[in-house]
C-alpha cells in the first residue's frame, strides 16, 4: 500500500487528496487550522465563485503568470469538469455575469461540505490542527541537520521524498508528499508561506512574491471623500505614461485609501511590477456607452433643463451625488456659476473629465487584503502534467504556492482545482 501525505486543506489540497485516494493507497491530509477550507469559506464574499463557465482557451487567456504551464492541467481538469464534479455530488450551481459560477445557495460552506463528503467517502484521513514542520528525504533521514544535496546521485537518480515531520515531532512516512499550503494572502486563514520554505529547503527556486488581486492606494487628497462610492458600468484603464497596461469594463469602488472593486483588482496583478518602479495613472470613463459627441449633447440637454440653476446643482442626473463636489472641483467651473453662463470651453472640459476621470496610483494594499499571491515556487522546476518536482522524486506542489495567478472571476480557484487534480493523480499513479 502506498502512502500519500497532502499538506494544506484548502481548495488545491482537498482536490489533491480526493484524486490521490484509491483502495490501494492511504492518504493523509494535514491542516494546521481547526477546519478545512478556511480561505475557501470567505472567497467571493462568502458565496464562493467556484470557477468560470468557459472553455479552456478562455481560461488560459485569463491567467496572468505562466499560462503555458497550465495547458496540461486545464485540459486534464477543466472548469466544465469542476462543474460536473460538484453537480454530480448534488451541489446545484448557477452562472452569473462574466460567466462566474456560484452555488445556487450562495453559501461557500456548501462547496466545502461537498468536498468534505467526498474526502470521507474516499477514506482520506484528516488531521486538523497539525502543522507540517519539515519535509523528509532519504538524505535528511541519514543526516537530519545536514543540507540536502539536490543533485542527482551517481546512478542519475533524484533524491526521494520519504515523509513529513510535524511540529510536535510526529513523522508521517510517505512515498509521495503534495504541498498545497497556499500563498501569503489572508494570513489569518493560515496562509503564512510555509510552502515556500519547504520548496527552498528542497532546492527549489521561489520567485519573488507580492500581493495580487488587491486594492490600490492613490495620491489624491479628495479620494477619502468618495469612500463607499461604487461605480457600475464604467471603463477603467491603467497607464504608465502614454502606454496602456490594462483596460476593463465593469464595477469599481472608492475607499478611504484609494480604489478597489472587480474591474480594479485584476489590474493590480497585471501592473504590480510596473507600479513598484513608479506611480501609474488610473483613467475612468464614467460614461463609456456614449461617444464624445453624444456625451456633449447629453450635458447640453441637462444644462438646458437647469439653465437657471447653479452649476453645482445641475449635475444630479449625470453623476452620483457623492461624486458631484469632486467633479465641480476638478472641472475648474465655479460651483455657483449659473448654468446659462457656462462657456463652450468649460463644457468641453467637463466632457473630457467625464471621459477621463484620472487618479494617481501609488501602491498596493497588503497581503491581509489581497485575494491571492503573485510569485511562488518556480514552475520551471515542476512537471506541468503531474505537478511533480523535477528536483525531488515523489514531491508535488499544487495551488497558490506555485508561481501561478489569474484575473478575478473564478480563474484562481480553477487553477487550484486543476493543479490539485493533476498532483493528486500524479501521486496516485506513481506511488
N, C-alpha and C positions, 0 to 999 in steps of 0.2 A: 504493500500500500504506500502510495506517495503522500507526502505531507506538504501542504502549501500554506504559508503564512501571509496574510494580507495586512498591511499596516495602514490604518485610516479607514474610518467608517462613514465617509462622505459618499457623494454620487459615484465617483470612479471606483472607490474601494468596495462599495456594496455590489456594483455591477461586476467587478472583477471576481469577487468571492462567489457570486452566483454562477458565473460562467466557468470558474475553476472547479466547482464542485462536481463530483462524479462518484458513482458507487465505489470505485477503486481508490479514491482519494479522500484524505482528511483535510478539510480547510478550516483554518483558524483565523478569525478576524479580530485584530487588536484595535481598540478605540480608547483613547485617553479620556474622552468625555464620559458623562454618565448615561448618554444615549447616542444612538446612531443618527446621522443626518442632521446635525445641529445647524450647519450652514444652509443646507438644503431647505430647512424649515423656514428660513427668512427670505429666501430668494423670491423674486417677483412680488415684493411687498407682502410676503406670506401666502401668495397664490401659487407660486412655483411655475414659471414659464419653462416647461419640461424640454421643449425643443422647438424647432421651426419647421413648419409643414412645407418643405420644398425638396427639390431634387439635390443630388449630391454635388453637382457643379455649382449650384447656388450656395450650398453650404460652404464649399471651398472658397467661393468669391467673398464670403463674409469673414474669413479668417484673416487676422492681421499679421501674425507671426508664424512663419514656416508652414504655409498652407500645403506645399507639395508633400511634406512629410505625412500629412493626414489622408492622402489619397487612398491608401490601402485600408486604413481604419474606417473611414467614412463609407467606402464601398462594402466593407465587411460587415458593418452595422450602422445603417443609415438612420436618418430621422424617421423614415417610414417604418423601419424595423423597431425603433423605440416605441412608436405609437402602437404598433401591433403587440409588442411585448406587454405594455400596460393594459391595453384593451382586452387582450386575451385573458388577463388576470382580473377582469371585472372593473377596471377603472375607466369611467367614461370621460372622454376628452372633448374639448371644443377648440376651435381655431378663431382667433380674433385678428384685429388689424395688424398688418405686417406679417401675417402667417404665424403669429405667436400661438403656441399650443399650451393650454392650461387644463387642469382637471375641471370638469363641469361644476364641481362643488366649490371651486375657488379656494380649496384648502390644501396647502402643501403637505399637511400631515397625512392626507390620503395617499399621496405618492409614496411617502416614507413607509406607510403601513403596507402598501402593496409590495414594496421591496423587502420589508421585514418578513412578510408571509412567505415569500419565495426563498429567502435565506433559510427560514425554518424548514420549509418543505425539502430543501436540498441538503439539510443536515449540517449547515455551516455552524461551527462552534464559535459563539460570540463572547469575547472577553471585554467587558466595559471597565472603564477607569484603570486600564492597564497601559502604561506608557512604554513604547519601544525605546530602548536606550542605545543599542548598538547592533549593527549587522555583523554576523559571524561568517567567516570563511575558513577554508582549510588552514590557511596561514595564520589567521588570528587565533584559531584554537590552539595551535602549537605555540605561538608567541603572542599572548593577549595584549601586551603593551608595545609590541613591535609594529613598525609600519608595514602595511601590506604592499608587497611587490606586485604591481599591477601589470607587469609584462607577462608575456606567455612563458610557460615553463619550457624546459629543454626539449620536451616532446611536442611543443607547439600548442599545448592546451592552455585555456584560460584558467585563472583561479576560480573556484566554485563556491557559491553560497552554501552555508550549512545550517543557518538558523538565525534567530533573533534573541538578544538578551534584553529583558525589560528592566525598568528602573528598580524593581525590588529584587533583582538578581535571578529571576526565573529565566531559564533558557528553553526556548521552543525550537527544537530541531526541525529542520525543513530542507527539502530538496529544491524548493523554489520559494522566493520571497517577492511579493509585489508591494512596492512603495507607492501609496496613494494618499500622501499626507497633506495635500493641498499646498497653497502658497503662503502669502503673508497678509492677505486681505481679511478683514474682520477677525483680528486676533482673539477676540472674546469667544469665538467659536472653536478655538483650539488650533487655528492656523498660525503656527509660530515658526515655520521654516525648518522643522526637523528634517524633512526630506532632503533639503539642500545639504545639510551636514552629512547625512548618510551618503549622499551621492559623492561628495568631495572625499570622504573617508575611503570610498571605494575607487577613487581615482578619476571620477567624472568631473568635467568642467561644468560650472554653473554660470550661466550668463547673468549679467547684472540685472537685478530686479528693481521694479518701480511700480507704484500704484497704477492701476488701469481701470477703465470704466469708472472714472472718478470725477467729481465736480472740479471746476476751475475757480481760481481766485482771480479777481480783477482789480485794476488800479483806481478806477473812478470813484470819487468820494460820494457821489449820489446813488450808487448801487444799493446800499442798505435801505434807502427809501422805497425801493421796489421789492423788498423782501416779501416772499409769498406770492408774487405775481406770476401766474402761469400763462404762457403764450402758446396758443394752439395754431396749427396750420401755418407756421412761419418757415422761412428758408434761412438756414444758418450756414455761414461759410467761415472757415478759419484760414487766415492768410499769413504768410511770412513775407513781409514787404508786398510785392506785387504778385508773388507766387501763391496760388490757391492750393492749400494742403488737404482740405476736407470740405465737403458740402453735403447737407442733409436737409430734408423736409420733415417737419414733424412738430413735436412739442418740447418746450423748454421752460425752465423755472428760474426765477431770480431768488437769490439767498442773501443773507446778511454779509457774506464774504465774496459773492460772485454769481456764477451761473451753474445750473445743473439741468436735469431732465433728459429724457431719452435721446433727443437729437444732439445733445451736448456730450453725453457720456462716451459715445463711440468715438467722438472726435478726440477725446483725451488719449485713447490708445494709439491713434494714428499720428498725433502731433507731439506726444510726450518728449521724444528725443530732441526735436527742434526747440520746444519750449524750454528745455534745460539750458539752451545756449543763449536765448534772447526772448523778450516778450513777443507775443503774437497778437494779431488783430482778429476779433470776432465781429463779423458783419451780419446783421439780422435784417432780412427783408420782411417787414411787417405785413405787407400786402402782396405776396408773391403771385396771386392769381390775376393781378392787374398789370397791364403794361404801363410804362411811364405816362403815356398819353391818357389811358383810361383812369389812372390814379389822379392825374391833374384834373380831369373832368369831374371825378368824384369829389375832390376837395372843393372845386368851384361850386358844385351843386350844394354841398354842405354850407359853404360860405354864403351862398345866395339865401338859404333858409335862415341864416343867423346874421345877416348883414349889419344889423344894428347892435349886435352883442359885442362884448369884449372878446378878443382872440382867445383868451384862456377859458371862456365859457362856450366856445363854438366847436369844440373837438370831441364832444361826448359820443357822437355816432362813429367816430373814426378810430379812437383808441380806448383802451381800458382806462377807467378813471384814475387809477394809481400811476399810470404812465404819463398822463397829460402834463403835470407840472414839469417833468423832465423834458418832454418834447418841446414845451414852450421855452424852457431854459436853453436847450441846445439849438433851437431854430434861430435864436437871435431876434425874434419878433417880440416887441414889448407886450407883456401879458395884458395890459389894459387897453391896448390899441384896438380901435373899432375895426371889425372885420372888413367894412366897406372902404377902409383906408389902407388895407394891406396891398403892397405893390406886387407886380408880377414876379419880380426878382425874389421877394420874400416868400411868395407862394412856391416858387421853384425850389427854394432852399428847403421848404417843408417836404416837398415831393422827394427830394434827394435824401433827406434824413429818414423818411419813411421807407425808402428802398434800401438804405444802407445805414441802419442804426448801429453804430460801432462802439466796441468796448476794447480795452487793452487787457489781454490775458497775461498774468504774471507768474502763475504757478499752479500746481495741482494740490488738492487736499491729500490727507494722509491715508495710510492703509486702513484705518478704522472706518473710513467712508468709502473705500474702494470696493467695487464688486469683485474684481479679480486682480491677479498679479501678472505683470508683464515681465518676461525673463524666466529663468529657471534652468533645469537640467538640460544641457545642450543636446538637441535631437540628433546631432551628427554622430553621437555615440550610442544611439538607440536603434534597434531594428524596427523599421516602421510597420512591418507586417505583424510582429509579435510583441513589441514593446520591450523586448529583452535587451539587457545591457550588452554592448559589444566588448566590455572590459571584464565583466564578472559573469560567468555562466550561472544561470538559474536566478538572476536578479532582474526584476521587471519594474518599470515605472509607468504610472497612469495618472491622467488628470492634470490638475493645475500645477503640480510640482514640475511638470515639463515646460519647456520654453515654447508654449503654445497659447494663443489667446485670440478671441474673436470679438465681433461687434455685439451690441445688445440685440436681443430678440430670440434668445434660446440657443444661440450658437455655442456659447461656452459650456452649457450643460451637455450639449450634444458631443462636444469634444471629450467631456468626462465620460459619458456613456460609451462612446466609440473606442476610446483608448482603454477604458476599463474592460470592455468586452474583449478587445484584442489581447490584453495582458492576461486575462483570465483564461482565455482559450490557449494562448501560447504556453502558459504554465501547465495547464491540464494535459496538453498533448506531449509535454516534454519531461514530465517527472517520471 
